[in-house]
Amino acid sequence: MKEFTIAKNDAGQRLDRWLGKAVPLLPAPLAQKYIRLKRVKVNGKGSQRDYRLNVGDLLQLYINDEFFDAPAEDNAFLSVFQPQLDIVYEDDQLIVCNKRPGLLCHPDEHEYVSTLITHIQAYLYQKKEWSPRWENAFAPALCNRIDRNTGGLVIAAKTAEALRIMNDKIKDREISKYYLAAVVGKMAPPEGELKGFLLKDEKKKQVSVYKSPIPGGKSARTRYKTLQVKNGLSLVECELLTGRTHQIRAQFAAAGHPLAGDGKYGRRSDNEKLDRKGQALWSYKLVFDFPTDAGALEYLKGKVLEVPPKSIGFVQEYFNG
């Protein structure tokens, strides 16, 4: 419990407006709830949210200490009142979410509240499964990430052990990752493998594809299979054999078949015709192959997690689900 005495500069404000300034991380809906529940007392009694504060009023706030901290990246989860998550799988060690396009995986220089990891941490905090006050070193973390405008499956670890194991399995290519993409034109052959070397331009945040090795370039391999062709677009299943930045987007564009809606690697004329913004790409399936021991996560061996293709927006729009 914290106490505040209202001085001249704070007098005249509504109680709920003052509370928003005094407790910067407390979401407005939760502040209103706490006022209703009388966890915010004025002169020892409950009050209304529109009460006008007077000089000398004594406020008692029965609110967790962490809400009083200054907003920062590592406590942004406290600002999330209702976590928005599409949970595909969850157990004591992991949570796997189906991320919507447009949502960042991690905070950047412009946004640190509306991100996938922030919503996951808020969800676990509100379930009382995790709190930064309990753990000095570990916070729930993402094991993989996908581009902002790509939808699909992202794995988050609830424990340090799960994070370590999952990071090793991803690095060692012991988890198979499959994507669905809508690409312009018809792939020839309809099934095969795209190979090349990717070189990233850090300033442009874009990669270029080369047929031969190049200094600084990284090898990239994507196995693909055409599932359907309709109205000048192909629905393609892609298996990542390597995991490079923008791999699928860059390789298909280099092959002459950019992803529908891809503003970075696609053709403006195609995107304008389709009236689409954001690449038609979805991480829709994970297979936990685990050819080597997975320790505390061995129970996941052979497990397959999949987002039904008919539930993916661009599949419904371009290929009738």
N, C-alpha and C positions, 0 to 999 in steps of 0.2 A: 504493500500500500504506500502511495506517495501523497503528500499533502502540499497544497499550494494556497497561498493567501493572495487574493486579488488586490493589485495596486491600481493606481490611477490610470496607467496606460492601458490596462486590460478591462477596465470598467466599461459597461455599456455594450459589450459584445454578447451575442447569444452563446449559451452554454455549448451547443454543438460546434459552433464555429471556433470557439476558444479551444475546445478539446482537439480539434483537427490540427491546430498549431502546436499545442503542448505535447501531443503524442503523435508525431509525424508519420509513424509506420502503421498506425491503427486505421484499417479501412473504414470508410465512412459508414457502410451498413453495420459493421461491427460496433462502431462508436454509438450509433443509434440504439442498437440492441443493449449495450452496456448501460446506457442511460435508462432505458425501460426497466432493466433488471435491478436498478438502483446500485449498480457497481460504481456509479459516479454520484457522490453525495455532495450536497451544498449545505453547509452549516449543520452537518450531521443527519440530513434527511434527503430522500430522493427528490428529484426535480424533473422539470420538463425540458425538452431539448431547446425550446425557444425562450427559456428563462434568461433575462438580461442581468448580467453580473454587476454587482455593486462593490465599491471599495470596501475591503475588509472581509468579504465573503471567504469562508474557509472551504476549500474543495478537497475531498478525499477520493482518490482514484484507486480502485481495486482492480488494477490492470497489470499484467505481467511486465516485468522490467524491460524485456527486450524490445517492447514496442516504443520505448522512450529513446532508443538510439537514433542517431542521424541516419537517414536513408543512404544505403550503399549497396554495391553489387552483392555482397555476401549476406545481406539480410533482406533483400528485396522480396523474398517469399512471404514475409510478414504482411506485405501490401496486397497480397492476393486473397480476397475474401472467399471466392468460390472457384477453386481450381477447375480448369476446363481440360479434361483428359479423356481420350478414347483408349481405355486400357484393354489390351488384347490378352495379356497374361500377367499374373502377379503371384509371387510366393514370398517367403521370408527373406530371400536373398536378392531377388530381382523384380523389376517391373518393366514390362515391354509396352510401349504406347504406339498408337498409330497417329503420327504427327500430321496435322493439317498443313497444306501449302500456305505460305505466308508467315508462318511462325518460325522464329529463330530457335535454333537448338540451344545456343549459349548467348549470354549478353554480349553486346558490342558497344562501341562508343556512343551510340544513339539510344539504345534500349537495353534496360536491365530488369524490367518487371515482366513484360509480356514475352517470356521465353519458355521453352519446354522445361528446362531444368528448374526454373523458378516455380512453375506450376507443380512439378513433381515434388519439390521440397515442401511447398505449401500443403500439398495433399498429405504427405507423410507426417508433417508437423501437426496438422489438424486431426489426424488419426492417432496422434500421440505415439507414433512409432519412431520418431526422431525429433531431437531438439538440439540446437547448437549449444545449449547449456549443459547437455549430457556429454557431448563429445568435443574434445579439444582439438582433435586432428582430422576427423573424417566428417564429410558431408556427402549425402547422396549425390552421385555423379553419373554422367552419361558415359557409356562404353563405346558408342559409335555416334556419328553425326551425319546428317544429310543436309543438302542445301536448303536455304530458306524457302524457295518456291517449289521444292520437291516434297511430296508427301510420303508417308510410310513409316515403317517399323524402326523404332529407336529403343535400344536397351539401356536401362539405368540400373546401377548397382545400389543396393541398400546397405551393403557392408563393405568394409575395406577388403576382406578376403575375396568376396564375389567380384569386386572391381579388378583386383589383381589377376584372378583366374581368367575372367572374361577378356581383359585386355590382351593377355597372352594368347588366348584362343583365336582372337581376331587377328592378331599380328602373325600367328602361325598358319593362318588360312584354314582353321578347323571349323569355321562356321560358313556355310554356303549362303550367299546373298543373291536373291533374285529380284529383278525389277521388271515392271511393265512400262512400256513407252509407246507413244503414238508418234511415228516418224513419217515424214513427208515422202511420198513415192512408194515404190515396191522394191524390196531388197532382192538383189541378185548376187549369189544364190539366196533362196529364202531362208536357209539355215547355214550357219558357219561361225567363223571367229574373226573378230577385228583385232589386228595387231599393230603396234606402233610404239613411238617414244614421245612422251609428253614433256614439254618444257613450260614451266609456269612463269608468267610475267607478274611479279608481286605488285607492281604499281597498278596494273590494269585488272588484277585478280582474274586473270584469264590464262588458259593454256593453249599452246600450239601443238599440232600433231606432226611428227616426222616419221618417214618410213624407215630411216636408218638411224643408228645411234648418234647422239649429239651430246657434247659436253653439258652436263647438268640435267640432261634428259632422263626420264625414268620410263622403263618399259611398261606397257599397258596392254592387257588382253581382256577382251570381252567376248564371251560366247553368246550367240543370239539364235532365236528361232521365231519365225513369223507364225503368228497364230491366226491372224485374220487380215484381209485387205478389203477396204471399203472407202469409196469416195475420195480416192487419191491419197489415202493414209494407210499405214500398216500398223497393226498392233503386234508389238514384238516383245518377247520375253528375253531378258538379258541376264546372264549370270556373270558376276564379277569374278574374274580369275586373278585380278590384281585390284588394289583399291587406291586409285589415284584421284586427285582433285578433278572434278568435272569430267571424269573419264568417259562415261556413256555419252554425255552431251557433245563433247569434243570429237570423239571417234565417229559417231554417226554423222555429224556435220561434215567431217573430213571425207567421209565416204559418199557424200552427196545427198544424204538423207537426214537433215537436221530434225530435231524434235519439234513437234507442233508447239508454237507459242514461245519458243526459246529466244528471248531477246538478246542474248549474248552471242550465241553461236548460230542462230537461225537466220532465215532470210525475212526481211521486213515484208516483202510482198506476200509470202506464205502466211505470215502471222496476221496481216491485215485482212486477208481473205478469210481466215478462220475466225477472226475477231477474238483472238485469245491472247491473254497476257500470262506469262509464266509457263515454263516447260511442262509438257504432258509426260510426267515421269513419276513413278511410284515404287517405293521399296515395299514389295508386297509379300515376300516370303523369306523366312529364315529357317535353315536346317542346321541343327546342332550336331554336326558329324562326329566330333570328338574322337579321332582315331587314337589319341593318347589320353592318359589318365587326366580327369578333370577335377580330382579332389572333391571338395565340398559341393561342386556342381555336377558331379558324375550322373546324378539322377536325370539330367537334361539330355543325356546322350540319345540320339535318334529322334528327338522331339522336333516337330515341324510347326511353326507358327505362320499363319497365312491370313492376309486380308482378302476377303472374297472379291474377285475382280469386278463383279457386278455392282459392288458398292463404291467403286472408284469413279469419280465424276467424269473424267475424260473417256473412260471406257463406255459409260452409259451414253455420253453425248455423241461420240463418233462411231461406236460399234454396237449400239443398242444393248449394252450390258453383256 
